[in-house]
Amino acid sequence: MTQQFNPKIWPQTTTSENGVIKIGGCSLSALAQQFGTPAFILDETDFKARAQSWFNALQIHFGENAGVVYYAAKAFISKEIAKWVEQAGLGLDVCTGGELAVAQAAGFPAARIEMHGNNKSESEIVAAIDYRVETIVLDSLQEIERVARIAHQKAVVQKVLLRLTPGVEAHTHEAISTAHEDVKFGFSIASGAAWDAVLAVKKHESLSLQGFHAHIGSQIFASDAYATSAERLIEMLAKYQAQFGEALPELDLGGGYGIAYVDSDDPLSAEDAIAQLSIAVKDACKRHGVKIPKISIEPGRAIVGPAMVTLYEVGTTKDVKLEDGSSRWYVSVDGGMSDNLRTALYDAQYSVSLVNRDSAAPLRASRLVGKHCETGDIVIKDVNLPSDIVPGDLLATPATGAYGRSMASNYNHMTRPPVVVVSNKTARTIIRRETSADLLALEVEEAPIGISAEIPAIGRGIGIGIEGVE
Ligand SMILES: Cc1ncc(COP(=O)(O)O)c(C=O)c1O
């Protein structure tokens, strides 16, 4: 029996023939043998095609008003990915000094970088301005002052956007919904905080306000939430124009475009999502009497999510009797919440397939779990698995490219899996597997340093001074 792999969920180049499952022309069994498990397998063709499709969609539907497709680095970044993103003509959305450091190490052009974050440190702002990133997205009144001061000190006029919360319910999990009122991100339009932020930015000659930004959440399927968000931001553009007699040139409408994790998920293609967005934007601009600004977007998951699968080996299986008399089959793999936190964090759903052989065995109600010391260490809560699965079998969970490796941890001193790129029957590691030696290397044995309680707080805020250390 040849298994079917839903092309909406699996990487584009996945093939299945007589129990041999390949991605990028490489058999998953051979990859497991060569690189070990767990491992993230990344389909280069798939990633590049998706990046291109978002780029093309923005160009086609917004034409001269197309801004930048900023790939959201938080979904997954490495130097290699940054290079692919650059080659595809995309920009990069970074939200920490660490993500910026990867961009710099890859030589990513500063003119296509946008810096996010709700609590950027002084040193992150300095690093961003020193690298001359094109845009900093401002998120609080304190940050407006901070960025203005640092830009002034460096004699730079920094282009900025204001992150606004348009009060949109995006119908996604609460933890990944970001633009209703009670969140830590941005300035509320409804409360007037957004307008106060505009006035605060205008006071500084070292800041050049380019427009507004909103990101309404993640894993969103419906285009109406984006339309509402765009409408509210465009209203703000109109208010600005009426007040100051000039138009702001840019709107960044964020990321969050959903992908398919299970068969019932039905995401919009890049083409459809942007076609619908452009109708909403053009209509709102017409109604509010503003020129269509440059429109930028920030997809992360929709580019890297479906391009990767996680390859696991089964270690144990266990039949657990439940109170109602039924039983559940627990199948344990050699990873878990340290390489995929999303199930524990957001009740995320995933699919899984047996990938080292075909099976005609009847399916069995199962739970796919990891090897961590947590009951919540679940990869898939409810899934039907072939009942002949045995230790040593290989399982692959598709669509793990976004927020998988990037949220991975060392819980239980597990070493984070490698990322292996497959393409044209070749495979290469772009991030190697961590080793226990890597983790032990963080431990230091140093002589105790005396801490004086007399030393006043150094630098900013109140703190305990450590001699010579800020
Ligand atoms: C500001 C911002 N932009 C873009 C993204 C990317 O979202 P997604 O990967 O769902 O497209 C995020 C995700 O949290 C975000 O916070």
The ligand as an SDF file (V2000), in Angstrom:
LIG
                    3D

 16 16  0  0  0  0  0  0  0  0999 V2000
    5.2500   41.4360   14.4030 C   0  0  0  0  0  0  0  0  0  0  0  0
    5.1950   40.0740   13.8080 C   0  0  0  0  0  0  0  0  0  0  0  0
    5.2860   39.9590   12.4730 N   0  0  0  0  0  0  0  0  0  0  0  0
    5.2560   38.7620   11.8640 C   0  0  0  0  0  0  0  0  0  0  0  0
    5.1210   37.5930   12.6020 C   0  0  0  0  0  0  0  0  0  0  0  0
    5.1080   36.2950   11.8620 C   0  0  0  0  0  0  0  0  0  0  0  0
    3.9430   35.5940   12.0590 O   0  0  0  0  0  0  0  0  0  0  0  0
    3.7050   34.2710   11.1990 P   0  0  0  0  0  0  0  0  0  0  0  0
    4.9190   33.4390   11.3520 O   0  0  0  0  0  0  0  0  0  0  0  0
    2.5050   33.6480   11.8140 O   0  0  0  0  0  0  0  0  0  0  0  0
    3.4960   34.7110    9.7990 O   0  0  0  0  0  0  0  0  0  0  0  0
    4.9980   37.6640   13.9920 C   0  0  0  0  0  0  0  0  0  0  0  0
    4.8210   36.4530   14.7850 C   0  0  0  0  0  0  0  0  0  0  0  0
    4.6970   36.4080   15.9580 O   0  0  0  0  0  0  0  0  0  0  0  0
    5.0400   38.9380   14.6120 C   0  0  0  0  0  0  0  0  0  0  0  0
    4.9600   39.0750   15.9320 O   0  0  0  0  0  0  0  0  0  0  0  0
  1  2  1  0
  2  3  1  0
  2 15  2  0
  3  4  2  0
  4  5  1  0
  5  6  1  0
  5 12  2  0
  6  7  1  0
  7  8  1  0
  8  9  2  0
  8 10  1  0
  8 11  1  0
 12 13  1  0
 12 15  1  0
 13 14  2  0
 15 16  1  0
M  END
$$$$
